[in-house]
C-alpha cells in the first residue's frame, strides 16, 4: 500500500497570506506549488542556453520564466475544469478548488483567460518564428487532460507539452541547424516521462479505482527500472545535443552532476511511499538547474 498522499491544494507560503477570496484562485493556478512552473521553465532555459543566446538574449530568460508561471497556471486551471469529476474521487485532488466547489467553472474559465493574457504579453516579446512555434503547442495542451482516459502513457504526452519550451527558446535565439535541437527536445521528453511517472506513484491506487491510466500503473513492479530507462535516454539525448553543438568529449563531462543526481533519484526511490515519490519529483527542480548549467557552459563556449 502507498502512504497517504499529501493534498494537492495547501495553504502555505505567500498563498496563506492572501485574502480569503483570492486564495482559491492562487491554489487553482498552483501558485503554492512552484515546482510545476520550474519544470515547465527549465526546457525553455535549456534551449536559450544551448542555442547560444545566454548573453545576447538574456532578457528572454526572464520573459520565459514569467510565461512559464502564467501558462502553467492557465494549464492547471484548464486541467482542473476538465478533470473536476475525476479529481473529486481521488484523495490527493479532491480539495482542488473546482472539484471541491470553491471556484465555479465560469470563474475558472475567466481566470484561465486572464492568465493566458499574461502569456500573450510574453509571446509578443519573441521573434516571429518563435511565436509561431510557441502557438503550435496549444493543440497539445488542449488534448493533454484527456490522455489519461485514452492511453497508458499520458506522461509521454505531457513530455511533448512540457518540453516544447526547448524548441521555442532555441529558435528564439537563432540556434544552429542539425541534430542539436531534436536531441535536446527528445531528451526533455524522456526526462518528463521519468519524473512524472514518479509523481504518478502518489495516485496509483486511486487511479486504479477510478480507471485513470498512467505510466506508473503500466510499469507496475518495474517502475524503478522504467524510470531508469527514461533518465538514461534523456542523458543520452542531451549528450548527443551537446556533442552536436560542440563535438568534443569534454562536453559530456558537463552532464556528470545531472547524471549523478538522476541516478540517486532512481536508486533511492521507494515506489510504495507517496511522500518519497513527491520528494523525488520535486528534486527535479535541482536536476533542471544542473542540466541548465551543462547547456550554458557548452552553449556559451567560444
C-alpha positions as CSV (number, residue, x, y, z in Angstrom):
1,X,0.0,0.0,0.0
2,X,1.2,3.5,-0.7
3,X,1.4,6.1,2.0
4,X,-1.5,8.6,2.1
5,X,-0.7,11.3,-0.5
6,X,-0.4,14.9,0.5
7,X,-3.4,17.0,-0.5
8,X,-2.8,18.8,-3.8
9,X,-4.0,22.2,-2.6
10,X,-2.3,23.5,0.5
11,X,-2.4,27.0,2.2
12,X,1.2,27.6,2.6
13,X,3.8,30.2,1.8
14,X,2.6,33.6,0.5
15,X,-0.8,31.9,-0.5
16,X,-1.7,31.7,3.1
17,X,-1.2,35.5,3.4
18,X,-3.7,36.3,0.6
19,X,-7.2,37.5,1.3
20,X,-9.6,34.5,1.7
21,X,-11.5,35.4,-1.5
22,X,-8.3,35.2,-3.6
23,X,-6.8,32.1,-2.2
24,X,-8.8,29.6,-4.2
25,X,-7.6,31.2,-7.4
26,X,-4.0,31.1,-6.3
27,X,-4.4,27.4,-5.4
28,X,-6.2,26.8,-8.7
29,X,-3.1,28.1,-10.6
30,X,-0.8,26.1,-8.2
31,X,1.0,29.2,-7.0
32,X,1.5,27.2,-3.8
33,X,3.5,24.6,-5.9
34,X,6.2,26.4,-7.8
35,X,7.8,23.0,-8.9
36,X,5.4,22.9,-11.8
37,X,6.5,26.2,-13.4
38,X,10.1,25.4,-12.7
39,X,9.8,22.2,-14.7
40,X,8.0,24.0,-17.5
41,X,10.7,26.7,-17.5
42,X,13.8,24.6,-17.5
43,X,13.5,23.3,-21.1
44,X,13.0,27.0,-22.2
45,X,16.2,27.9,-20.5
46,X,18.0,24.8,-22.0
47,X,17.0,26.0,-25.5
48,X,18.1,29.5,-24.8
49,X,21.5,28.5,-23.3
50,X,22.4,25.7,-25.7
51,X,21.2,27.7,-28.7
52,X,23.9,30.3,-27.8
53,X,21.7,33.1,-26.6
54,X,22.6,33.3,-22.9
55,X,24.3,36.7,-23.3
56,X,22.8,38.1,-26.5
57,X,19.2,37.4,-25.5
58,X,19.4,37.4,-21.7
59,X,16.0,39.2,-21.2
60,X,14.3,36.2,-22.7
61,X,15.2,34.1,-19.6
62,X,13.1,36.5,-17.5
63,X,10.3,36.7,-20.0
64,X,10.1,33.0,-20.5
65,X,10.1,32.5,-16.7
66,X,7.0,34.8,-16.5
67,X,5.5,32.9,-19.3
68,X,6.1,29.5,-17.6
69,X,4.4,30.8,-14.4
70,X,1.4,32.1,-16.2
71,X,0.9,29.3,-18.7
72,X,1.5,26.6,-16.2
73,X,-1.2,28.3,-14.1
74,X,-3.6,28.5,-17.1
75,X,-2.9,24.9,-17.9
76,X,-3.7,23.8,-14.4
77,X,-6.9,25.7,-14.3
78,X,-8.0,24.2,-17.7
79,X,-7.0,20.7,-16.5
80,X,-9.0,21.1,-13.3
81,X,-12.1,22.2,-15.3
82,X,-11.9,19.1,-17.5
83,X,-11.0,16.7,-14.6
84,X,-13.3,18.1,-11.9
85,X,-15.4,15.0,-11.6
86,X,-12.4,12.6,-11.6
87,X,-10.5,14.9,-9.1
88,X,-13.4,14.7,-6.7
89,X,-12.9,10.9,-6.5
90,X,-9.1,11.0,-5.8
91,X,-7.9,11.7,-2.2
92,X,-5.0,13.9,-3.3
93,X,-7.0,16.1,-5.7
94,X,-10.4,16.2,-4.0
95,X,-9.6,19.6,-2.4
96,X,-8.8,21.3,-5.6
97,X,-10.9,24.5,-5.9
98,X,-13.1,23.4,-8.9
99,X,-13.5,19.8,-7.7
100,X,-14.5,21.0,-4.2
101,X,-16.8,23.7,-5.5
102,X,-14.8,26.6,-4.0
103,X,-14.5,28.1,-7.6
104,X,-17.2,27.8,-10.2
105,X,-16.5,26.6,-13.7
106,X,-17.4,30.0,-15.1
107,X,-14.9,31.9,-12.8
108,X,-12.3,29.3,-13.5
109,X,-12.7,29.9,-17.2
110,X,-12.3,33.7,-16.6
111,X,-9.1,33.0,-14.6
112,X,-7.8,30.9,-17.4
113,X,-8.3,33.8,-19.8
114,X,-6.6,36.3,-17.5
115,X,-3.5,34.0,-17.1
116,X,-3.5,33.5,-20.9
117,X,-3.3,37.2,-21.5
118,X,-0.1,37.3,-19.5
119,X,1.2,34.5,-21.7
120,X,0.2,36.6,-24.7
121,X,2.3,39.5,-23.4
122,X,5.3,37.2,-23.2
123,X,4.6,35.7,-26.6
124,X,4.8,39.2,-28.1
125,X,8.4,39.5,-26.8
126,X,9.6,36.7,-29.0
127,X,10.8,36.8,-32.7
128,X,8.1,35.9,-35.2
129,X,9.4,32.3,-35.9
130,X,9.4,31.5,-32.1
131,X,5.9,32.9,-31.8
132,X,4.7,30.5,-34.4
133,X,6.4,27.6,-32.8
134,X,5.0,28.6,-29.4
135,X,1.4,28.7,-30.7
136,X,1.9,25.2,-32.1
137,X,1.8,23.9,-28.5
138,X,-1.8,24.9,-27.9
139,X,-3.3,21.8,-29.5
140,X,-1.1,19.6,-27.4
141,X,-2.0,21.5,-24.3
142,X,-5.7,21.3,-25.1
143,X,-5.6,17.5,-25.6
144,X,-3.5,16.6,-22.5
145,X,-6.2,16.3,-19.9
146,X,-7.9,13.6,-22.0
147,X,-4.8,11.5,-22.5
148,X,-5.2,9.7,-19.1
149,X,-8.5,8.4,-20.4
150,X,-7.1,7.2,-23.7
151,X,-3.6,5.9,-23.2
152,X,-1.5,4.2,-20.5
153,X,1.2,6.8,-21.3
154,X,-0.2,10.3,-20.6
155,X,3.2,11.1,-19.3
156,X,4.6,10.9,-22.8
157,X,2.0,13.5,-24.0
158,X,3.0,15.7,-21.0
159,X,6.6,15.3,-22.2
160,X,5.6,16.8,-25.6
161,X,3.9,19.7,-23.8
162,X,6.4,20.5,-21.1
163,X,9.4,20.1,-23.4
164,X,8.0,22.5,-26.0
165,X,9.9,25.4,-24.5
166,X,13.2,23.9,-25.6
167,X,12.0,24.4,-29.2
168,X,10.8,27.9,-28.6
169,X,14.0,29.0,-26.7
170,X,16.3,27.6,-29.3
171,X,14.5,29.2,-32.3
172,X,14.1,32.5,-30.4
173,X,17.9,32.9,-30.2
174,X,18.6,31.6,-33.7
175,X,20.2,28.3,-32.6
176,X,22.0,26.4,-35.4
177,X,20.7,23.6,-37.7
178,X,21.5,19.9,-37.2
179,X,20.7,17.4,-34.6
180,X,21.2,19.6,-31.6
181,X,17.6,20.8,-31.3
182,X,15.8,17.5,-31.9
183,X,18.1,15.7,-29.5
184,X,17.5,18.4,-26.9
185,X,13.8,18.1,-27.3
186,X,13.8,14.3,-27.2
187,X,16.0,14.3,-24.0
188,X,13.5,16.6,-22.3
189,X,10.6,14.4,-23.2
190,X,12.3,11.3,-21.7
191,X,13.1,13.3,-18.6
192,X,9.4,14.4,-18.2
193,X,8.2,10.9,-18.6
194,X,10.6,9.7,-15.9
195,X,9.8,12.4,-13.3
196,X,6.1,12.4,-14.0
197,X,6.0,8.6,-13.6
198,X,7.4,9.2,-10.1
199,X,4.8,11.8,-9.5
200,X,2.0,9.4,-10.6
201,X,3.1,6.9,-7.9
202,X,1.2,9.0,-5.4
203,X,-2.2,8.3,-7.1
204,X,-1.6,4.7,-8.3
205,X,-4.3,3.1,-6.1
206,X,-6.9,5.8,-6.6
207,X,-6.2,5.8,-10.3
208,X,-6.8,2.1,-10.5
209,X,-10.2,2.5,-8.7
210,X,-11.5,5.3,-11.0
211,X,-10.0,3.9,-14.2
212,X,-7.3,6.5,-14.8
213,X,-4.3,5.3,-16.8
214,X,-0.7,6.3,-16.1
215,X,2.8,5.1,-16.9
216,X,3.3,4.3,-13.2
217,X,0.4,1.8,-13.5
218,X,1.7,0.5,-16.8
219,X,5.2,-0.2,-15.4
220,X,3.8,-1.8,-12.3
221,X,6.6,-3.6,-10.3
222,X,9.2,-2.4,-12.8
223,X,8.6,1.3,-12.2
224,X,12.2,1.9,-10.8
225,X,13.7,0.2,-13.9
226,X,11.3,2.1,-16.2
227,X,12.3,5.5,-14.7
228,X,15.9,4.5,-15.0
229,X,15.5,3.8,-18.7
230,X,13.8,7.2,-19.2
231,X,16.5,9.0,-17.4
232,X,19.2,7.1,-19.3
233,X,17.5,8.0,-22.6
234,X,17.3,11.7,-21.5
235,X,21.0,11.8,-20.7
236,X,22.0,10.1,-23.9
237,X,19.9,12.5,-26.0
238,X,21.3,15.5,-24.1
239,X,24.8,14.2,-24.5
240,X,24.1,14.0,-28.3
241,X,22.8,17.6,-28.3
242,X,25.9,18.9,-26.5
243,X,28.1,17.0,-29.0
244,X,26.1,18.4,-31.9
245,X,26.9,21.9,-30.7
246,X,30.5,21.2,-29.8
247,X,32.0,17.8,-30.9
248,X,34.4,17.4,-28.0
249,X,34.5,14.5,-25.5
250,X,34.9,17.1,-22.7
251,X,31.3,18.4,-23.2
252,X,29.9,15.1,-21.9
253,X,31.6,15.8,-18.5
254,X,29.2,18.7,-18.1
255,X,26.4,16.3,-17.7
256,X,28.0,14.2,-14.9
257,X,26.4,16.2,-12.0
258,X,23.0,15.8,-13.5
259,X,23.6,12.1,-14.2
260,X,24.6,11.5,-10.6
261,X,21.5,13.3,-9.3
262,X,19.1,11.4,-11.5
263,X,20.8,8.1,-10.6
264,X,20.4,9.0,-7.0
265,X,16.6,9.5,-7.5
266,X,16.2,6.0,-9.1
267,X,18.4,4.2,-6.6
268,X,16.7,5.6,-3.5
269,X,13.1,5.7,-4.9
270,X,10.5,3.9,-2.7
271,X,7.6,3.3,-5.1
272,X,5.3,2.4,-2.2
273,X,5.8,5.7,-0.4
274,X,3.9,8.6,-1.7
275,X,5.8,11.2,0.3
276,X,9.1,9.8,-1.1
277,X,7.7,9.9,-4.6
278,X,6.7,13.6,-4.1
279,X,10.1,14.5,-2.7
280,X,11.9,12.8,-5.6
281,X,9.6,14.5,-8.1
282,X,10.3,17.9,-6.6
283,X,14.0,17.3,-6.6
284,X,13.9,17.6,-10.4
285,X,13.9,21.4,-9.9
286,X,17.6,21.0,-8.8
287,X,18.2,18.4,-11.6
288,X,17.0,21.0,-14.1
289,X,19.5,23.5,-12.7
290,X,22.3,21.0,-13.2
291,X,21.2,20.3,-16.7
292,X,20.9,24.0,-17.4
293,X,24.5,24.5,-16.2
294,X,25.7,21.9,-18.7
295,X,23.8,23.6,-21.6
296,X,25.0,27.1,-20.5
297,X,28.7,26.0,-20.4
298,X,28.7,24.4,-23.7
299,X,26.4,26.9,-25.5
300,X,28.4,29.9,-24.3
301,X,31.8,28.5,-25.0
302,X,33.7,30.5,-27.7
